[in-house]
Amino acid sequence: MSLEITDIQTKVSGRFEGGVSNFRMEQDIFTFEAGSEIIKDVIRFMKEDETLRFNFLTDLCGVHYPDNDTSSQYAVVYLLHNWIDNVRVRVKTFLPADKVEVDTVTGVFASANWMERETYDFYGVHFIGHPNLKRILNDEGMKSFPMRKEYPLEDSARTDKDDRFFGRTPDNYEPNTK
């Protein structure tokens, strides 16, 4: 018997009741949300349950939603794979802007180590209990987190670029059409 989406939803929602929500198909991957205080338990349950058997953490990443209210501006996304039944699941947990932290899952999946470090490095998500949470690609002295959408995409004070090369023309520039 192969694992069905309804089985996953029934098992997870039965075990965690109000802590999980918003079950849906999102770009052909079954997706749901879990509270940040229980995400580690949800991931562990999905790995260790005899029916679910999500035995592989494919990816773990951060997302910044600057237009959300401050209680859910950041998210950590976990992509799990059950190799036996070839089923994938996406689990999201949202974090408030004033406390961007969540428990590490390195004790559940050792492969989460580098993924969590990268997420910390680029989004500033603090993984509580991580064995070596430090920057992985950016300079240790860097104070900001480059994937956060807190800054404008372009520096309006730059003088070393010519907008014509970027497909934009200032009002006072008439391209030569002859």
KAJOMO-V32904 format. One record per backbone hydrogen bond with DSSP energy under -1.0 kcal/mol. NH is the residue of the N-H (numbers start at 1). CO is the residue of the C=O. Records with the same first field share a line. If there is no record, write none. Layout:
NH=CO ; CO
This chain:
8=4
9=5
10=6
11=7
12=8
13=9
14=10
15=11
16=12
17=13
19=16
20=17
21=33
24=31
26=29
29=26
31=24
32=90
33=21
34=92
35=19
38=35
42=38
43=39
44=40
45=41
46=42
47=43
48=44
49=45
53=49
54=46
55=53
56=81
58=79
59=79
61=77
63=75
65=73
68=65
72=69
74=95
75=63
76=93
77=61
78=91
79=59
80=89
81=56
82=87
86=82
87=82
89=80
90=30
91=78
92=32
93=76
95=74
97=70
99=96
101=99
102=126
104=128
108=105
109=105
112=109
113=110
116=112
117=113
118=114
119=115
120=116
121=117
122=118
123=119
124=120
126=100
128=102
130=127
134=132
142=139
147=122
148=145
158=155
165=162
166=163
167=164
168=163
173=170
